[in-house]
Amino acid sequence: MIMIALMAALADGVTTYLILRRGGRELNPLLRVAIRRLGLVQGLIVTKFFTFIATAATIGTMGGALFLAIILVYGLVIANNLRQLRPRT
């Protein structure tokens, strides 16, 4: 389960990076602040690291249902990011 959380955080971070490099806008207000204060790469690394730690912590403390819900939300975010990255015709 830790690997799933890590892969989700990485996929979210990479797709977010690609969108922002193309001129996209970050919708997460906490990530926007981190990027403004730390820069794009450092802001993404810091926020995704802490998000990963929080997600991984749910495995041992909150059980599988909460972990599954978090991963499903990650899936929706990643799917939306991938949709944003598709070339426009």
C-alpha positions in Angstrom: 0.0 0.0 0.0 2.9 2.3 0.6 4.0 1.9 -3.0 0.5 2.8 -4.2 0.6 6.0 -2.1 4.1 6.9 -3.4 3.1 6.3 -7.0 0.0 8.4 -6.6 2.0 11.3 -5.1 4.6 11.1 -7.9 2.0 10.9 -10.6 0.2 13.9 -9.2 3.4 15.9 -8.8 4.7 15.2 -12.3 1.4 15.9 -14.0 0.9 19.1 -12.0 4.5 20.2 -12.8 3.8 19.6 -16.6 0.6 21.6 -16.5 2.1 24.5 -14.6 5.1 24.6 -16.9 2.6 24.9 -19.8 1.1 28.0 -18.1 -1.7 26.2 -16.3 -3.1 27.4 -13.0 -2.8 25.6 -9.7 -6.3 25.3 -8.0 -5.1 24.0 -4.6 -4.6 27.2 -2.5 -2.0 25.5 -0.2 0.1 24.4 -3.1 -0.2 27.8 -4.7 1.3 29.4 -1.6 4.1 26.8 -1.4 5.0 27.4 -5.0 4.9 31.2 -4.6 7.2 31.0 -1.6 9.5 28.1 -2.5 9.3 28.0 -6.3 7.7 25.4 -8.6 9.9 22.4 -8.0 10.6 22.9 -4.3 7.0 23.8 -3.6 5.8 20.6 -5.3 8.4 18.4 -3.6 7.6 19.8 -0.1 3.8 19.5 -0.5 3.8 16.1 -2.2 6.2 14.8 0.5 4.0 15.8 3.3 0.9 14.6 1.5 2.6 11.2 0.9 3.5 11.0 4.6 -0.1 11.9 5.7 -1.5 9.3 3.2 0.9 6.6 4.4 0.0 7.3 8.0 -3.6 6.5 7.3 -2.6 2.9 6.5 -1.7 2.1 10.1 -4.0 4.5 12.0 -7.3 4.8 10.1 -7.5 1.6 8.2 -8.0 0.6 4.6 -11.2 2.5 4.0 -9.7 5.9 4.5 -6.6 5.0 2.5 -8.8 3.8 -0.4 -10.8 7.1 -0.3 -7.6 9.1 -0.4 -6.2 7.0 -3.3 -9.5 7.4 -5.2 -9.3 11.2 -4.8 -5.7 11.0 -6.1 -7.0 9.1 -9.1 -9.5 11.8 -9.9 -6.9 14.5 -9.6 -4.4 12.6 -11.8 -7.1 11.8 -14.4 -8.0 15.5 -14.5 -4.4 16.4 -14.9 -3.9 14.0 -17.7 -7.0 15.4 -19.4 -5.5 18.9 -19.1 -2.3 17.6 -20.7 -4.0 16.2 -23.8 -3.3 18.2 -26.9 -6.1 20.5 -27.9 -7.4 20.2 -31.5 
